[in-house]
Amino acid sequence: MVMSGSKAQGKRVNIVFIGNSITYGAGLSNPSVEAPPAVAADWLRKQKGIDSVSFSNQGHSGYTTLDFLPGTPAFSAVEDAAKIFTSGQLVFSIKLGTNDSAVQGTHGAPVAPPDYRTNVKAITDRLLTDFPNAIVIYQHPVWYSPNTYNGAKYLQKGLSRLESYIPVMDNLAKEYNSRVFIGDKRAFKYFKANYLTDFQAEPGKQGSFYLHPNAKGAVALGQFWGKAIYKVLKQAGAK
């Protein structure tokens, strides 16, 4: 899915969002316009210095970093989506880790922090090799309730593991100097404090759990991502 829009003269921005069900917009009535990537793109279009924003939502429910490794169908789809954009600043926004953190039930889970780093680095290296002018942005993960247990088992062990990925991605981004950046850092705490109003209550094996943003939460998360991307674009001096 690729969507676009435009305003006054400025930068042309193309974003490929890589993620899981949260990125996809699971549980929303119309993910194509309500999911966080759509919200982020819409927010960016209204900002000074932005001419147009096009995006592709490459979020897949249940996917881990292993599902996006180079050579996988998901990674190929990411690259195919990026190749559609022939002009402007290309951005890869990566928000992975929720399913990696699971105790069991997802591909490769549980993914230990060193393995998470290895996987994210492999994804990043190939993207930067195949798209030399692209920028990669790591978005911090989103909090989920410690009783989360649906088809996969997360619970407190998973949540603690998810938090342990944050310094891993922060340190990894520093190794790339000017082409890889840390994006949003606020969503985790925001949803921890506002899960009753901004998450969907879903039935699980240990009671109702909170994992996926509702329509209100998708707007909040999308704006967090949009603001983070805008900050990076200014910082990188993207043209």
C-alpha positions as CSV (number, residue, x, y, z in Angstrom):
1,M,0.0,0.0,0.0
2,V,1.4,3.4,-1.0
3,M,-0.3,6.7,-0.3
4,S,0.8,10.2,-0.9
5,G,-0.1,13.9,-0.5
6,S,1.4,17.3,-1.0
7,K,1.5,21.0,0.1
8,A,3.8,24.0,-0.5
9,Q,7.3,23.7,-2.0
10,G,9.8,21.8,0.1
11,K,11.2,18.3,0.7
12,R,9.7,15.2,-1.0
13,V,9.7,12.4,1.6
14,N,9.1,8.7,1.0
15,I,8.8,6.4,4.0
16,V,8.7,2.6,4.3
17,F,7.4,1.6,7.7
18,I,8.7,-1.8,8.8
19,G,6.9,-3.4,11.8
20,N,4.3,-5.7,13.2
21,S,0.6,-5.6,14.0
22,I,0.9,-2.3,15.7
23,T,2.4,-0.8,12.6
24,Y,-0.2,-2.5,10.4
25,G,-3.1,-1.1,12.5
26,A,-4.6,-4.4,13.8
27,G,-8.0,-4.0,15.2
28,L,-8.7,-0.6,13.6
29,S,-11.7,-0.3,11.4
30,N,-9.7,1.1,8.4
31,P,-6.0,0.6,8.8
32,S,-5.2,2.2,5.5
33,V,-6.1,5.6,6.9
34,E,-6.1,5.0,10.7
35,A,-2.9,3.1,11.3
36,P,0.1,4.9,12.8
37,P,2.0,5.2,9.4
38,A,-1.0,6.9,7.8
39,V,-1.3,9.3,10.7
40,A,2.5,10.0,10.7
41,A,2.5,10.8,7.0
42,D,-0.6,13.1,7.4
43,W,1.1,15.0,10.2
44,L,4.3,15.4,8.2
45,R,2.5,16.8,5.2
46,K,1.4,19.7,7.3
47,Q,4.8,20.7,8.5
48,K,7.0,23.5,7.2
49,G,9.4,22.6,4.5
50,I,7.7,19.4,3.5
51,D,6.4,19.3,0.0
52,S,5.0,15.8,-0.2
53,V,4.9,12.6,1.8
54,S,4.4,9.1,0.3
55,F,4.5,6.0,2.4
56,S,4.2,2.2,2.4
57,N,3.0,0.3,5.4
58,Q,5.0,-2.9,5.7
59,G,3.6,-3.9,9.0
60,H,2.8,-7.6,9.5
61,S,1.0,-9.2,12.5
62,G,3.1,-11.4,14.6
63,Y,6.4,-10.7,12.8
64,T,9.7,-10.6,14.5
65,T,13.1,-9.3,13.3
66,L,13.8,-12.8,12.0
67,D,10.8,-12.4,9.6
68,F,12.4,-9.3,8.1
69,L,16.0,-10.6,7.7
70,P,17.5,-10.1,4.2
71,G,16.3,-12.9,1.9
72,T,12.9,-13.3,3.5
73,P,9.7,-12.5,1.6
74,A,8.9,-9.7,4.0
75,F,12.3,-8.1,3.4
76,S,11.9,-8.4,-0.4
77,A,8.5,-6.7,-0.1
78,V,10.1,-3.9,1.9
79,E,12.7,-3.4,-0.9
80,D,10.1,-3.6,-3.6
81,A,8.1,-0.9,-1.8
82,A,11.1,1.3,-1.6
83,K,12.0,0.9,-5.3
84,I,8.7,2.5,-6.2
85,F,9.9,5.8,-4.9
86,T,12.2,7.2,-7.5
87,S,12.8,10.7,-6.2
88,G,13.0,12.4,-2.8
89,Q,14.4,11.4,0.5
90,L,13.8,7.7,1.3
91,V,13.3,6.8,5.0
92,F,13.0,3.4,6.6
93,S,11.1,3.6,9.9
94,I,11.7,0.4,11.9
95,K,9.5,-0.5,14.9
96,L,10.2,-4.2,15.7
97,G,10.6,-6.0,19.0
98,T,7.2,-6.7,20.5
99,N,7.0,-10.2,19.0
100,D,10.7,-10.8,19.5
101,S,10.2,-10.2,23.2
102,A,7.5,-13.0,23.6
103,V,8.2,-15.9,25.9
104,Q,6.9,-18.3,23.2
105,G,4.6,-18.4,20.2
106,T,6.3,-16.1,17.7
107,H,9.1,-16.8,15.2
108,G,12.3,-17.2,17.1
109,A,10.9,-16.1,20.5
110,P,12.3,-15.4,22.9
111,V,14.9,-13.3,21.0
112,A,17.8,-12.5,23.4
113,P,19.1,-8.9,23.2
114,P,22.4,-9.9,21.4
115,D,20.4,-11.7,18.8
116,Y,18.0,-8.8,18.4
117,R,20.9,-6.6,17.8
118,T,22.4,-9.0,15.2
119,N,19.1,-9.1,13.4
120,V,18.4,-5.4,13.3
121,K,22.0,-4.8,12.2
122,A,21.6,-7.3,9.3
123,I,18.4,-5.5,8.2
124,T,20.0,-2.1,8.5
125,D,23.2,-3.0,6.7
126,R,21.3,-4.4,3.7
127,L,19.0,-1.5,3.4
128,L,21.8,1.0,3.5
129,T,23.8,-1.0,0.9
130,D,20.9,-1.4,-1.5
131,F,19.6,2.2,-0.9
132,P,22.8,4.4,-0.5
133,N,20.8,7.6,0.0
134,A,18.3,6.3,2.5
135,I,17.9,7.1,6.2
136,V,17.0,4.5,8.7
137,I,15.1,5.4,11.9
138,Y,14.6,3.1,14.9
139,Q,11.4,3.8,16.8
140,H,11.4,2.8,20.4
141,P,9.0,-0.1,21.2
142,V,5.5,0.4,22.7
143,W,4.6,-0.8,26.1
144,Y,2.1,-3.7,26.5
145,S,0.4,-4.9,29.6
146,P,2.3,-7.6,31.6
147,N,-0.6,-10.0,31.3
148,T,-0.5,-10.0,27.5
149,Y,-1.2,-13.6,26.4
150,N,-3.0,-14.3,23.2
151,G,-1.8,-16.8,20.6
152,A,1.6,-16.0,21.9
153,K,2.8,-15.7,25.5
154,Y,4.4,-12.4,26.5
155,L,3.7,-11.6,30.2
156,Q,6.1,-9.7,32.4
157,K,9.2,-11.6,31.2
158,G,8.4,-10.5,27.7
159,L,7.8,-6.9,28.7
160,S,11.1,-6.8,30.6
161,R,12.9,-8.2,27.5
162,L,11.2,-5.6,25.3
163,E,12.6,-2.8,27.5
164,S,16.1,-4.4,27.3
165,Y,16.0,-3.9,23.5
166,I,16.0,-0.1,24.0
167,P,19.6,0.4,24.9
168,V,20.6,-2.1,22.3
169,M,19.0,-0.1,19.5
170,D,20.3,3.2,20.9
171,N,23.8,1.9,20.9
172,L,23.5,0.3,17.5
173,A,22.3,3.6,16.0
174,K,25.4,5.4,17.2
175,E,27.6,3.0,15.3
176,Y,26.3,4.3,11.9
177,N,27.0,8.0,12.5
178,S,24.9,10.0,10.1
179,R,22.6,7.5,8.4
180,V,20.8,5.7,11.2
181,F,18.9,7.6,13.9
182,I,16.8,7.0,17.0
183,G,13.3,8.2,16.4
184,D,10.5,8.2,19.0
185,K,11.3,7.7,22.6
186,R,8.0,8.8,24.2
187,A,5.4,6.2,23.2
188,F,6.5,3.5,25.7
189,K,5.8,5.7,28.7
190,Y,2.8,7.4,27.1
191,F,0.9,4.1,26.6
192,K,2.0,2.7,29.9
193,A,0.2,5.7,31.5
194,N,-2.8,5.8,29.0
195,Y,-3.5,2.2,28.1
196,L,-7.1,2.3,29.3
197,T,-8.0,5.1,26.9
198,D,-5.6,4.5,24.1
199,F,-5.4,0.7,23.8
200,Q,-7.9,-1.9,22.7
201,A,-9.0,-4.2,25.6
202,E,-8.5,-7.7,24.2
203,P,-9.5,-11.1,25.7
204,G,-6.6,-13.3,26.6
205,K,-5.5,-16.3,28.6
206,Q,-4.8,-14.2,31.7
207,G,-7.7,-11.7,31.4
208,S,-8.1,-8.6,29.2
209,F,-4.8,-7.4,28.0
210,Y,-3.6,-4.2,26.3
211,L,-1.3,-4.4,23.3
212,H,-2.8,-2.7,20.2
213,P,-3.6,1.0,20.0
214,N,-7.3,1.9,19.4
215,A,-8.2,4.8,17.0
216,K,-7.2,7.4,19.6
217,G,-4.0,5.6,20.4
218,A,-3.1,5.1,16.7
219,V,-3.3,8.9,16.3
220,A,-1.0,9.4,19.3
221,L,1.5,6.9,18.1
222,G,1.4,8.1,14.5
223,Q,2.1,11.7,15.7
224,F,5.0,10.5,17.9
225,W,6.5,8.8,14.8
226,G,5.8,11.8,12.6
227,K,7.4,14.2,15.0
228,A,10.4,12.0,15.4
229,I,10.8,11.6,11.6
230,Y,10.5,15.3,11.1
231,K,13.2,16.0,13.7
232,V,15.5,13.5,12.1
233,L,15.0,15.0,8.6
234,K,16.0,18.4,10.0
235,Q,18.9,16.9,11.8
236,A,20.1,15.0,8.8
237,G,19.6,18.0,6.5
238,A,17.7,15.7,4.1
239,K,16.9,17.2,0.7
